[in-house]
Amino acid sequence: MKVDIQKNVDRFTGFAEIYDNVRPAMPTYPIEIITRYLGKKPDRVIDLGCGTGLSTNAWKGYCQQVIGVEPSIDMLAVAQLKTTDHMSFIHRYAYDTRLEDDCADVVICSQSFHWMEPVTTLSEVNRLLKENGVFATVDCDWPPVAKWQAEAAYSKLYDKVKKIERELPVINNSYVMYDKGKHLNNIKESGYFRYAREISFANTEPCTIDRFIQIIFSQGSLQTIIKKAPSLLDDDLRDFEKEIKKIYEQDDHFNIDFSYRMRVAIK
């Protein structure tokens, strides 16, 4: 199992800076809901699969301590630049954090649970959480909400990326992804939680032409093709950039919305 998960770790090598610069930071809405369900300000939060620390940093001021857990050396190096007295990062797998039992009020996976084997990860979550603690997964949908023409251009390129992933063995065999649609069911069936539900919401962020273009470059699926078979997308990437610049040629600063699905559970 560790070998399979290592494939997913390797997938996120080589583009941590792009990821950190253009990906959405986790909104405060999930933090507000988690805090409401917990009934107090969390003492310790554990952020599994924290990437470059965008989701970890979102907890600043909302808890006493937050620990980001990340297996990718590349991502972790960027995250550790955000270290403070109340925020730290460790190089571990989500299913084997080596943190003490019953040590956290909150465990969260932001844009990451679908890269984790659910049975072993949920067992580790249960071990880490205090009684009445809260577990949550937060995932955003692609593309972000923008002008429909920009969304269509994004989706056209993304569909091509997914087609290559499915059909090219060197790409298809380079990762293991777990169905986001099964997150809630996996949480419920684990037997660790007394209550669980799904919540949908959206968050608005400022954007530029360059950021919109770079968002798709922050996705591991596209980066894997660039590493292993770049010629398959050369023309598509040029067409995408050209189209986005044309769509927003009169407005380099605009708003986009990220739509999210949050699964939240109470131990």
N, C-alpha and C positions, 0 to 999 in steps of 0.2 A: 504493500500500500504506500509506503514512504517513497518508493521509486516513482510511482504514478504522481504523487503530490509534488515531487521534485520537478517533474515536467512543468507543472504550473508555476513553480518558483522561477524556473529558467525563462519562462515566457515573458517575465517582467524585467528582463535585463536589457539595459541599453537606452532607455528613454525616460528615466526617472525625472529628469529636469523638465521635459515637455509635460509629463503627467502633473507635476507639481504646479506648473505655471498656468495650465488651462483647465484642469478638471475642477468641477464644482466643490467647494468646501461643504461639508455637511451642514445643512441649515440648523437653526436653533429649535425648530418645531419638534423634531424627535426628542431633543433634550428636554423640552418642556413636558412632553407626554410621559417620557420615562420618569422624570422627577415627580410628576403628578401620581403616577402609578406606584412609585416607591414610597411616596408620602413624606419625603425629606430630601435635602441636598445630599447627594451621594458622597460617602467618604472616599471610596476607591472605585474607579472605573477602569475596566480592561478593554482595550480596543484591539480585537483580533484581526489580523490581516490589515494593519493600519497603513500600508503603503508608505507614502512620503510624509505621513503625519497630518494630512489635511483634516481628517475626521478626528484625530486625537486633539489637535489644536482647537477644534470647535468647542471642546469641553472647558477651555480656559475660563475660570471664574464660576463655573457651574458645578465643581466638585472639589474635594480637598486634594485628591491625587488622581492622575490618569497615567496608565501604562500602555504604551503601544507595543504590540507584538507583531513582528514582521520577519518572514523567512528569507526575503530577497535582500541580499547585501546591497545592491544598487539602490533600492527604495529606502532601505534603512539608513544609508549614509546621508540622504537628503533629510529624512525625518529627524535624525539626531542633531541636526543643526537647529532644531526647534526646542531642544531640551531646556527645561527650566527647573527651579526647585520643586515644582509641583507636577512636572510632566517629564516622563522618561521613556526610553525605548529599549527593547530587548530583542535579540536575534533568536527566535524560537518559532516552532510550528504551532499552529492553533490547537492541535490535538495533544500537544506536549509542551505546555508553557513552563513547567517546573516551578510555577508559583505555588504558594501554600494553599491548603484546603480552606474553603469558606472565607476567602479573603476579599471578596468584591461585592459591592452593592449592585453593580451593573456590569454586564458583559455585552459588548456590541460588535457587530460586524457591519461595516459600511462599505458597500460595493465589493464584498469579499467572500461571503458565505458560499457562493456558488463555485468557488475554487477549493472548497474544503470538503473532505469526506464527512458526510453529515453524522453518521453514527458515532465515530470516535470524537468528533468535534463537540457534539452535544453532550457526550459523557464528560468531556473536559470542562465544558461550560457549567454543568451541574456540580462538578467537584469544586469549581472556583466560586460559585455563587453562594452567598449567605441565604438563609431562609428568608423568604419574601423578596429576594433579589429579582432584578429584571434582566431579561435577555431580549435583545432586539437585533434584527437584520434590517438594513436600509439599502435599497437599490433604486437607482434612477433609470428611466427608460431612454432609449435613443431613437431618433435624434432629439435634441432639445427643441422646444417650441420656438419657432422663429417665423420669418416669412415662409409661406407654404412652398415657394419655389426653392428656397434654401433647404428646407426639410426634404423636398423631393430629390434634390441633387445629392444630399447626404445619404438618403435611403438607397438611391441607385448605386452609389459607390459601396455602401455597406452590404447591400445584397450581393454584389460581385465578390466582395471579400468572403462572405459566408459561403458562397458557391464554391470558391477555391478551397476553402477549409474542408468542405464536405468531400470534394472530389480528388484532392491531391494528397496521396498517402503521407508524404513527408511533412505536410501541414497537419492533416487529420490526426496523425499519431503523436503529435507533439504536445498534446494537452489533454486533460480530463476535466470536463465541466459538468456540474450537477445542476439539474433543472431548477431555476428560480421558482417556477410555478408549484414546486413541491415543498418549498421552504416551510409553509405553515403546517402542512400535513406531517412533515418530518418532525417538526417541533412538538406537535400534539402527540404523535405516536411514540415519541421517546419516553413518555410517562414521567418526565421530570417536572412538569409544569401544571399548576392548578387551573390556569386560564391563559388563553392565547387568542389573538385576533390579528387581522390585517387592517391597515389604515393607509389610505391614499391621500397625497397632498402634492402641492407644487410650490416652487420657490423661484423668484425672479432674480436674475443677476445681470450686471452690465456686460456687454460683449463688444468686440471689434471684429473686423473682417479676419484679421490674422488669428484671433482666438478661435473663431468659429471653424476655420480651416484646420487649426492645430488640434481641436478636440478629437477629431477622428484619428489623428496621428497618435493620440494618447491611448488608443485601444490596442490591447495585446494582439488581437486578431490581425489587424493591419500590420503591426510591427513584425509579427512572425513571418508574414509573406515578404515584407521588405528584406528581412534577413535571409530567407531561404529561396525565394523565387521572385525577385523584384521586377523582372521584366514583364511579369503577368499583369502588373498594375501601372506601369509607367504612364501610358496614355490616359488611363482613367484618372490618375492623380492630377495630371496636368489639366484635364478637362474639368475636374472638380474645382480646382483652385481658380481657374479662369471663370467658371460659372458663378462662384460665390462672389468674386470681385465685381462681376457684372451686375449681380443682383443688388449689391450694397454699394455701388459706385457713388451714390449720392449721400450716403450716410455711413460713415465708418464707426460711429458709436450708436449702439442700439441695445435694447433689452432682449434677453431670451429667458425662457422658463424651463426649468428641469422638473419633470413629473416623477414622483417617487412612490414606491410601495414599501411600506414598513410592516414587518411582522414583529409583534411584541408579545412576550410571555412572562408570567409571574411564577416563580418557583414556590 
